[in-house]
Amino acid sequence: MLEILVACSQISCYAYYVTRSTHDVADQNPNLGRYSDPPLLVLTSLADGPKHGHAMIEDIVRMSGTRLGPGTLYGAIARLEREKLIEPLPVEERRQPYRLTAKGLRVLRAKLATLHGFARAGLRKLEAR
Amino acid sequence: MNARLVCQLVSLYPQEWRIRYGEEFQSFLETHPSNFRTVLNVIGGALHERVLSFRRLKMDRRQNSLALMLYAFLGAIAAGINFYWTVDDTSLAAAIYNYSALFTSWNLVRAGSFLALAVFATVGIPLFLTMLRTAFAAQRWDVVCRLAVPPCAALVTLAWMVTAAQLSGGHWVPTPWDVTGDWTAPRDWPPLATRWALSSVTFVLMMTGIILSAISIRQAIRRSDLSKHRRLWFTASSMLLAASVATMALGVLTWGWFVQEYAASDFHVRNGGLFSSTNFASWMASCIVFLAATVMAVKGARSALSLKTE
């Protein structure tokens, strides 16, 4: 019975992932690339300093063309905080800002370096055509 | 977003998540533009967190072994009740005493059930009482409530059966095995439609009771500390239970085989099967549940045996 409930929840989760990016700016402007890994997007958004939820969403739209939904954003925030990659700062006017931890900074640097190498390799392949 | 809608959406998240993020998520949503996709996204997020919280509450091997033993025991009870009522008061019951092979396989089921009851009495009940005592001492009312579910479910079902039997004239007990079939119902029984309705309620109560008991006891096990119990408790009892359930499954399977050999005509009539199905169909249902219970019991035994590697 429990297994059936878990299976149903997992199916719902797949449905959730389909709708998790509530509004892709890239759909309106095909020149903008689209990247959708919510925890990495949140980490990257915090790379230049602490931000609260709304500021993160707008920053992520500017960076990646993806507008995260509130459920997706807080899912990513909860996961990153559990993994001690980000930490909350004191509340400002009912808004909760977050910042990267030292570990978060290291992880983000490593991830972006990997992506950078991957992108360069891909571009080289394209240029060689 | 509407404050009332926000409250309802936030309440979908698991409690531990709400304790940490509830307030800030609520104020975030209140200033977020509301539309259908946003609501869907938050509902999806809540479901995702619920699955994650379920995964985080993993049980240790002792708890896992005990939970699997519980499923096996409850499965064996359900299959055993169905098997007994399928055979009871039919020509198959008489055939058991006419053919030694049938009698032997029937006794195999009885031996398995006695062994399972012995395991339950010597390990299950003391463990249940220890969990109850510990929960009372620690004022863990959530555990106490969950442990109270199986006896309450059994009492409710019994009370329903007694009340319904009294209300329908006192000559018929509402069980799903005595509704109708290839036989003439006694005159003092209630009409067929009433028998269908009352026995359906009994069936639903039985199934709900078993499923709720499995869920609630599993949750109580997960909330209880079983690390102080000796490994032998789990290994010995799980192996004995696996042996007993496997014996019952073997007995039921061989019984069906021999009935097909010696009393096939009685086996394929609608004479006592669940909800007026044939005895064969009802026996088949018991076999499937017994085999599933055996798999659970063997898994429980394996989990208990792996305790020494912890």
Interface residues (C-beta under 8 A of the other chain):
Chain A: M1 L2 V6 S9 Q10 S12 C13 A15 Y16 Y17 T19 R20 T22 H23 G53 H54 G69 P70 G71 T72 Y74 G75 I77 A78 V91 R94 R95 Q96
Chain B: W17 R20 Y21 E24 F25 S27 F28 L29 T31 H32 N35 R37 T38 L40 N41 V42 I43 G44 G45 A46 L47 H48 E49 R50 V51 F54 I211 A214 I215 R218
